[in-house]
Amino acid sequence: MSRFWKIVLLVIAVLVVGLVGMHLLNGGKGKDARPGAQAGAGKDGERDTGPVPVTVIDAARQDVPVYASALGTVSAMNTVTVSPQVGGQLIRLNFKEGQEVKQGDLLAQIDPRTLQASFDEAAAAKKQNQAQLATARSNYQRSNSPEYRQYVAKTDLDTQRNQVAQYESAVAANEASMRAAQVQLQYTRVTAPISGIAGIRAVDAGNVVSAGTALVTLTQIHPIHVVFNLPERQLPDVRQAQQAGPVTIAALDRNDSHVLTDGGTLDVVDNQISSDSGTFRARALFDNKDNSLWPGQFVNVRMQLRTIAGGVVIPTQAVMRGPDGEYVYIVKPDNTVAMQTVKSGVEVGDSNIQITEGLKGGERVVSEGQFRLKPGSKVTALKPGETPAAPTEAELKAAAQKQGGPGGRRGGGPR
């Protein structure tokens, strides 16, 4: 082959490669890749977008209670370990474990025979000395009478008078011994010093016990205390609420799901702040008539400090957070939205929040669907729980025609 044809074939090959390359570069672009097609579609899409369905609720005005919350521990008002004050054999126990007993109820009986004998001995000695005292008094009265006084020496008369005093003292000592024996005898009946719940017994009947042996523990639960800690920054609010009147407190379960009892009041605030934790202790008092609180139980304490009259309240999810702080979307009369900067206050229940600044009562606020909004967006206001109506056949046809119009996709079917 001549040199000329080699050059011609090389030029043809270069042209073929160039055409193939251009075809590959333009092959990924469809009809919609024409200059201005994407921009036109975007403009048409923005123009054809309808109102955004959102849930709208009116900002309500209501009295908002302000609470302080903390984790508390239930503690018995009084706890007493019942022990006998005398030793002896434990004859019987007169209570059941877990039983509620009243103050003065008989709990246990100790063998009283030894102490009964001591009491009887003191009573017999008293009677003996009383008889001797009666004889001494008769002798002294007879010797001191006018008809016998002149025949009795003064020394004998003094002796008889002193003997009377001696037997009087002996009788008084016997009476004291009887009272002491009576007290010891009463200690054989172990009674409840307080009203409360009897715990698990520490000793069984039949054992020989001594003074100080623990029999059972009584725990008073009516009324009952709840002890909790609060941060020191809340101390002024607590003191102010305490000065204003009784501070009401409710006890909730650990999950804050329901109230166990709400009849408590603030009993006392501790007299110092812990330098380690920066908290102070407080104690609440509950009647606990339904036994809803039990010693050692953990509860969540909710203490009402004050009430904000006429506070503006909206759902918590309506408040958005952005670079400039908190804001909400309010719905204008023409059903367009605008961003409104707000400042939130205290929580109201589980799903609402109080707004301190930026919102007035009665304004319409978007509570759901605000993530699709921007200032000036047109919206369809729905009530809570309401769903948007399904599109009509005419609306579907109009949408289909707009989709097939300029800037849309032609051909009608999938490619």
Salt bridges, closest charged atoms under 4 A:
ASP44 OD1 - ARG47 NH2 1.91
GLU97 OE1 - ARG201 NH1 3.55
GLU100 OE2 - HIS222 ND1 3.30
ASP111 OD2 - ARG113 NH2 2.82
ASP158 OD2 - LYS154 NZ 3.52
ASP158 OD1 - ARG161 NH2 2.60
GLU168 OE2 - ARG137 NH2 2.77
GLU175 OE2 - LYS126 NZ 3.38
ASP204 OD1 - ARG201 NE 2.62
ASP253 OD2 - HIS258 ND1 3.23
ASP267 OD2 - HIS225 NE2 3.67
ASP267 OD2 - ARG283 NH2 2.73
ASP270 OD2 - ARG281 NE 3.71
GLU326 OE2 - ARG321 NH2 3.13
GLU393 OE2 - LYS397 NZ 3.71
